[in-house]
Amino acid sequence: MGGNEESAVDLTSGPASAVDLTSGYRTKRRPRNGRRTKGRPRLRERDRALALLASRQHGVVSIRQLEQRLGFSHQAVLRAVASGRLHRVYRGVYAVGHTELSPRGECLAAVLAVGPGALLSYYSAGWLWGLWSGSPAPFEVTAYVPRHHRPPKGVVRHRARNLIEEDRALVDGIPVTSVARTLLDLAWKLRSDQLRRVLARAEDLGLLDLEAVHAVIERSRGHHGAKRLRHALAIYERPIWTRSEFERRFVEYLVASGLPRPATGWNEVGYELDVFWPEFDFGVELDTWETHGTRDAFERDHDRDLDFALADIETIRVSERQFQREPEEIATKIARLLDRRRERST
């Protein structure tokens, strides 16, 4: 994937009911002189070109392509529709030979229906990039068009004035918003937990370019998703402290807040706890990139938490970024948890 155009699926075969696009137009009878009509070879050549274009575009073509690229007249288009060679999908967009379009064919049809410069976007773009597991429908398309232009029926159209070349990509021959722009758009629509999963998926696929994402945020400050995406990206930034420094600062802050001094590097049920109060069977795991395989993993639960729970050891996790944002709130919550453990032991 990665924004490079992949080899298109051969759609010329189609279902059994598809029209043979290379067969040309039939006449009721041969001319009396036994020779073919003058225009028949040219029509065959045009039909072959149409079939080839459709095979590269998931079975769909636009009226602009028919007229400007393939040389169809308005009357020729009408005849092709009447004969079943073309099937109207949207105004000015046709399925070639049959109507059983693939999801990618439906996506491209929606983009062609909006017009030149349009891009598949939002949830539909997330689906095409492999970031969103839901359906690409309803099909969402972003373009810069006048407000009075009504979108095609069945297409959700978004207007955008600040799209630049870096916001554009091509996946399987379908114009689509770049990964960075797609993440910005989805950040407006998704819940926080969904956005974290989408970012993790982008990282797993090797599509997460932090520099590109920050660039699109900077030039789209008025976008509803900019602030939410910037916040979600915090866990992907370079750490300010090493693990040992984070641990030292964390313990110093807790003690200065009036909490009892904990032990550090304490071993319990076969695991090492970063910060632990043995008298309360309560510990804190300090999560940094250094202690976890992926950057998103330190925000998730870990299997060993179950072993601690079975041993009646209560643990919580605090990330470096959490502590930077809300140290006072974290210290207050730990104090309350220690008080609760103290009450249980009495």
MIDOVO-395937 format. One record per residue (C-alpha): residue in one letter; x, y, z. Coordinates in pm, whole numbers, always signed. Example, Ala and Ser with C-alpha at 12.3 -4.5 7.8 and 13.67 -1.06 7.14 Angstrom:
! MIDOVO-395937
A;+1230;-450;+780
S;+1367;-106;+714
***
This chain:
! MIDOVO-395937
M;+0;+0;+0
G;+194;+306;+125
G;+34;+536;-134
N;+187;+360;-440
E;-47;+247;-716
E;-72;-130;-721
S;-158;-347;-1019
A;-527;-315;-1098
V;-761;-613;-1080
D;-867;-745;-1422
L;-1237;-667;-1428
T;-1293;-735;-1796
S;-1405;-1090;-1721
G;-1691;-975;-1493
P;-1988;-1195;-1403
A;-2152;-1432;-1645
S;-2410;-1171;-1737
A;-2151;-910;-1835
V;-2152;-775;-2187
D;-1852;-866;-2400
L;-1700;-524;-2453
T;-1473;-638;-2733
S;-1749;-778;-2952
G;-1832;-450;-3124
Y;-2174;-337;-3238
R;-2385;-590;-3424
T;-2579;-521;-3742
K;-2892;-706;-3842
R;-2736;-825;-4167
R;-2417;-801;-4366
P;-2393;-539;-4639
R;-2491;-667;-4985
N;-2134;-638;-5114
G;-2014;-879;-4841
R;-1778;-626;-4688
R;-1790;-487;-4333
T;-1920;-140;-4267
K;-1659;+132;-4275
G;-1693;+231;-3908
R;-1694;-116;-3754
P;-1313;-155;-3699
R;-1298;+185;-3530
L;-1586;+91;-3301
R;-1412;-232;-3206
E;-1094;-43;-3128
R;-1287;+202;-2912
D;-1460;-82;-2725
R;-1123;-244;-2656
A;-994;+85;-2520
L;-1304;+113;-2300
A;-1256;-240;-2165
L;-889;-170;-2092
L;-969;+155;-1909
A;-1242;-16;-1707
S;-1004;-296;-1608
R;-764;-36;-1468
Q;-1037;+154;-1284
H;-1223;-122;-1102
G;-1495;-134;-1367
V;-1601;+235;-1373
V;-1546;+531;-1606
S;-1656;+893;-1613
I;-1834;+1081;-1888
R;-1525;+1303;-1925
Q;-1310;+999;-1993
L;-1562;+859;-2241
E;-1586;+1180;-2439
Q;-1239;+1333;-2406
R;-1019;+1023;-2385
L;-1209;+762;-2582
G;-1390;+981;-2832
F;-1749;+888;-2747
S;-2014;+1132;-2864
H;-2317;+1204;-2650
Q;-2527;+983;-2877
A;-2269;+702;-2860
V;-2288;+709;-2479
L;-2668;+688;-2495
R;-2648;+392;-2733
A;-2397;+216;-2504
V;-2634;+264;-2209
A;-2930;+136;-2408
S;-2736;-173;-2521
G;-2615;-258;-2169
R;-2249;-177;-2227
L;-2269;+109;-1976
H;-2471;+123;-1653
R;-2527;+453;-1475
V;-2388;+462;-1120
Y;-2398;+837;-1062
R;-2461;+1126;-1294
G;-2168;+1118;-1534
V;-2025;+791;-1395
Y;-2085;+447;-1545
A;-2008;+86;-1464
V;-1877;-95;-1770
G;-2040;-421;-1876
H;-2211;-502;-1546
T;-2326;-343;-1221
E;-2158;-576;-969
L;-1888;-333;-855
S;-1629;-419;-591
P;-1597;-190;-287
R;-1299;-26;-456
G;-1506;+25;-768
E;-1775;+194;-560
C;-1512;+414;-395
L;-1368;+526;-728
A;-1717;+585;-869
A;-1790;+824;-579
V;-1464;+1014;-641
L;-1534;+1042;-1015
A;-1888;+1162;-941
V;-1764;+1459;-737
G;-1529;+1567;-1014
P;-1165;+1644;-1096
G;-936;+1687;-796
A;-1167;+1499;-561
L;-1020;+1259;-305
L;-1165;+968;-112
S;-1152;+1076;+253
Y;-1250;+1023;+618
Y;-1379;+672;+699
S;-1367;+564;+333
A;-1001;+667;+308
G;-926;+495;+639
W;-1076;+176;+496
L;-874;+201;+174
W;-547;+252;+366
G;-630;-44;+593
L;-659;+174;+904
W;-1035;+141;+955
S;-1196;-202;+975
G;-1550;-80;+920
S;-1730;-33;+590
P;-1618;+232;+340
A;-1985;+326;+288
P;-2133;+579;+293
F;-1860;+696;+60
E;-1692;+1016;+172
V;-1511;+1245;-70
T;-1322;+1570;-12
A;-1288;+1838;-279
Y;-1280;+2213;-321
V;-1615;+2290;-481
P;-1855;+2586;-455
R;-2111;+2560;-177
H;-2406;+2570;-417
H;-2291;+2253;-595
R;-2502;+1968;-462
P;-2316;+1640;-392
P;-2418;+1325;-578
K;-2690;+1126;-404
G;-2535;+867;-174
V;-2199;+1048;-144
V;-2093;+1245;+163
R;-1893;+1539;+33
H;-1654;+1750;+239
R;-1523;+2088;+125
A;-1158;+2177;+180
R;-963;+2479;+59
N;-621;+2406;+202
L;-541;+2073;+34
I;-189;+2064;-109
E;+0;+1803;-308
E;+124;+1633;+11
D;-238;+1569;+109
R;-298;+1363;-207
A;-216;+998;-270
L;-313;+717;-507
V;-400;+372;-375
D;-505;+100;-621
G;-568;+372;-877
I;-806;+560;-644
P;-731;+925;-553
V;-733;+940;-174
T;-621;+1166;+107
S;-271;+1093;+236
V;-231;+892;+556
A;-151;+1209;+750
R;-457;+1394;+620
T;-675;+1085;+675
L;-562;+1067;+1039
L;-645;+1436;+1082
D;-994;+1386;+941
L;-1059;+1072;+1147
A;-939;+1244;+1466
W;-1246;+1467;+1436
K;-1485;+1173;+1411
L;-1340;+893;+1627
R;-1354;+839;+2000
S;-1020;+863;+2180
D;-982;+486;+2214
Q;-1066;+437;+1846
L;-813;+700;+1743
R;-541;+527;+1949
R;-617;+199;+1772
V;-604;+365;+1430
L;-266;+522;+1512
A;-137;+187;+1635
R;-260;+25;+1313
A;-83;+290;+1106
E;+238;+220;+1298
D;+201;-157;+1249
L;+159;-107;+873
G;+461;+122;+856
L;+242;+414;+746
L;+285;+645;+1046
D;+509;+936;+943
L;+519;+1166;+1246
E;+681;+1449;+1054
A;+406;+1441;+790
V;+133;+1423;+1054
H;+273;+1721;+1246
A;+301;+1914;+919
V;-64;+1860;+832
I;-167;+1963;+1186
E;+34;+2285;+1160
R;-124;+2391;+831
S;-474;+2285;+944
R;-502;+2450;+1285
G;-866;+2534;+1231
H;-954;+2170;+1161
H;-1174;+2007;+1426
G;-938;+1709;+1450
A;-609;+1901;+1490
K;-611;+1935;+1868
R;-731;+1579;+1929
L;-470;+1432;+1694
R;-189;+1633;+1852
H;-292;+1505;+2196
A;-313;+1143;+2074
L;+36;+1169;+1922
A;+193;+1257;+2258
I;+280;+894;+2331
Y;+474;+874;+2004
E;+707;+1164;+2083
R;+1064;+1109;+2195
P;+1090;+1063;+2574
I;+1234;+1351;+2772
W;+1362;+1135;+3058
T;+1536;+801;+3078
R;+1362;+532;+3281
S;+1586;+587;+3584
E;+1538;+964;+3571
F;+1161;+927;+3536
E;+1160;+694;+3836
R;+1366;+936;+4045
R;+1147;+1236;+3961
F;+830;+1036;+4023
V;+935;+916;+4369
E;+1062;+1261;+4470
Y;+732;+1418;+4372
L;+528;+1163;+4569
V;+738;+1208;+4883
A;+720;+1586;+4849
S;+341;+1549;+4827
G;+333;+1377;+5166
L;+313;+1013;+5061
P;+525;+747;+5235
R;+849;+672;+5054
P;+813;+356;+4843
A;+1067;+90;+4755
T;+1197;+82;+4397
G;+1292;-216;+4186
W;+1096;-449;+4417
N;+1057;-816;+4312
E;+717;-976;+4370
V;+559;-1295;+4224
G;+841;-1320;+3973
Y;+818;-964;+3844
E;+997;-641;+3919
L;+781;-350;+4026
D;+918;-2;+3963
V;+758;+155;+4270
F;+612;-53;+4555
W;+472;-14;+4904
P;+513;-364;+5059
E;+306;-274;+5365
F;+7;-204;+5140
D;+75;-456;+4860
F;+42;-168;+4620
G;+269;-79;+4332
V;+308;+156;+4036
E;+447;+57;+3698
L;+624;+344;+3523
D;+574;+297;+3151
T;+831;+424;+2906
W;+932;+325;+2552
E;+1237;+147;+2693
T;+1028;-116;+2871
H;+778;-200;+2597
G;+798;-341;+2246
T;+587;-80;+2070
R;+509;+278;+2153
D;+139;+214;+2186
A;+182;-95;+2404
F;+266;+95;+2722
E;-87;+239;+2726
R;-244;-106;+2734
D;-294;-366;+3003
H;-27;-635;+3034
D;-66;-1003;+3097
R;+137;-989;+3415
D;-123;-761;+3575
L;-336;-1076;+3609
D;-62;-1246;+3817
F;-49;-945;+4046
A;-428;-951;+4084
L;-419;-1321;+4175
A;-162;-1240;+4445
D;-388;-960;+4576
I;-132;-701;+4471
E;-289;-389;+4334
T;-98;-208;+4062
I;-158;+90;+3841
R;+30;+218;+3540
V;+157;+570;+3493
S;+315;+681;+3168
E;+577;+949;+3137
R;+342;+1172;+2942
Q;+64;+1129;+3198
F;+298;+1235;+3476
Q;+412;+1537;+3278
R;+53;+1649;+3215
E;-105;+1587;+3557
P;+144;+1508;+3836
E;-75;+1652;+4112
E;-379;+1453;+4005
I;-175;+1132;+3989
A;-30;+1189;+4338
T;-380;+1254;+4477
K;-516;+933;+4327
I;-226;+725;+4460
A;-283;+871;+4807
R;-649;+769;+4793
L;-558;+418;+4674
L;-304;+379;+4958
D;-567;+490;+5209
R;-806;+231;+5074
R;-544;-44;+5102
R;-466;+71;+5455
E;-833;+46;+5555
R;-853;-306;+5414
S;-558;-423;+5620
T;-702;-296;+5952
***
